[in-house]
Amino acid sequence: EVQLLESGGGLVQSGGSLRLSCVVSGVGLDDYAIGWYRQAPGYEREALSGIRRTDGTTYYAESVKGRFTISSDSTKNTVYLQMNSLKPEDTAVYYCVADAPDPLFAALRGLWGDRYLKVWGQGTQVTVSP
């Protein structure tokens, strides 16, 4: 069974940084692609970033491009989301998600329903104060 466990959320001031971790168990990072989404209260879930470790393919939403960086460590079976220059509007619950590369990247780009993606973590809260 594939499981995802996020950590690293917390409270940070505007302009600060956080690094989120997504520990993947039950499958290797070479088998699945991993993505990050977020959802703020009253808003729809928003795709942020994704990575396919086998060829290094990454995706970033325009809203986070240049501020967030996705990376992976196969020795720890972990995917990271480094978030810099955080803004109050980045406040949300952040989720990692796993699926085969094609559906994951299609969902990140809005070409496939993210509700169909296979495995979601439980989320980690990020709060950015003004």
C-alpha positions in Angstrom: 0.0 0.0 0.0 1.4 3.4 -1.0 1.3 6.0 1.8 2.4 9.6 1.9 3.3 11.5 5.0 3.8 15.3 4.9 5.6 17.4 7.4 7.4 20.7 7.7 4.4 23.0 7.9 4.1 25.8 10.5 3.8 29.5 11.1 6.2 31.8 9.4 6.3 35.5 8.7 5.9 37.0 5.3 9.1 36.8 3.3 10.2 33.7 5.3 10.9 30.1 4.1 9.7 26.6 4.9 10.6 23.2 3.5 7.9 20.6 3.3 8.7 16.9 3.2 6.7 14.1 1.7 7.9 10.7 2.8 6.7 8.0 0.4 6.3 4.4 1.6 5.1 1.3 -0.3 6.6 2.4 -3.6 9.9 3.8 -4.9 10.2 7.3 -6.3 11.2 5.7 -9.7 7.7 4.1 -9.9 5.5 7.1 -9.2 5.6 10.9 -9.8 4.9 13.1 -6.8 3.1 16.4 -6.8 2.1 19.1 -4.3 -1.2 20.8 -4.0 -2.7 23.2 -1.5 -6.1 24.2 -0.4 -7.0 27.4 1.5 -10.4 27.8 3.3 -13.1 28.7 0.8 -10.9 28.0 -2.2 -10.5 25.1 -4.6 -7.5 22.8 -4.4 -4.6 24.3 -6.3 -1.9 22.5 -8.1 1.6 23.7 -7.3 4.4 21.5 -8.4 5.4 18.0 -9.4 8.5 15.9 -10.1 9.3 12.7 -12.0 12.5 11.5 -10.6 13.4 9.1 -13.5 14.2 12.0 -15.9 14.1 15.0 -13.6 10.9 16.4 -15.2 9.4 19.1 -13.0 6.3 21.3 -13.2 5.5 24.6 -11.4 2.4 26.6 -11.3 2.8 30.2 -12.3 1.8 31.3 -8.8 4.9 29.7 -7.3 7.4 29.7 -10.1 10.7 31.2 -8.9 9.7 30.9 -5.3 9.2 27.2 -4.7 11.5 24.4 -5.6 10.7 20.7 -5.7 13.3 18.1 -5.2 13.7 14.4 -4.3 16.0 12.2 -2.4 15.7 8.6 -3.4 17.8 7.4 -0.5 15.1 8.7 1.8 12.2 8.1 -0.5 11.3 11.7 0.2 10.1 14.6 -2.0 10.7 18.2 -0.7 9.0 21.5 -1.5 11.3 24.4 -0.6 9.2 27.5 -0.3 10.8 30.9 -0.2 9.5 34.5 -0.2 6.3 33.3 1.4 3.3 35.5 1.3 0.1 35.6 3.4 -1.8 34.2 0.4 0.3 31.1 0.5 -1.5 30.2 3.7 -3.2 26.8 3.1 -3.1 23.1 3.9 -0.4 21.6 1.6 -0.8 18.0 0.3 1.4 15.7 -1.6 0.0 13.3 -4.1 1.3 10.2 -5.9 0.4 8.6 -9.2 1.9 7.5 -12.5 3.6 10.4 -14.3 1.1 10.9 -17.1 -2.1 11.4 -15.0 -0.2 13.3 -12.3 1.3 15.8 -14.7 -2.0 16.1 -16.7 -3.7 16.9 -13.4 -1.1 19.5 -12.4 -1.7 21.2 -15.8 -5.5 21.1 -15.4 -6.0 18.5 -18.1 -7.1 15.7 -15.8 -9.2 15.7 -12.6 -7.0 15.8 -9.5 -9.8 13.9 -7.7 -8.8 10.8 -9.8 -5.2 10.8 -8.5 -4.4 7.7 -6.6 -2.8 8.5 -3.3 -3.0 11.7 -1.1 -1.3 12.5 2.1 -3.1 13.9 5.1 -1.8 17.5 4.6 0.3 19.9 6.6 -0.8 23.4 7.5 1.3 26.4 6.4 0.4 29.8 7.8 2.1 33.0 6.7 1.6 36.0 8.9 1.7 39.6 7.4 
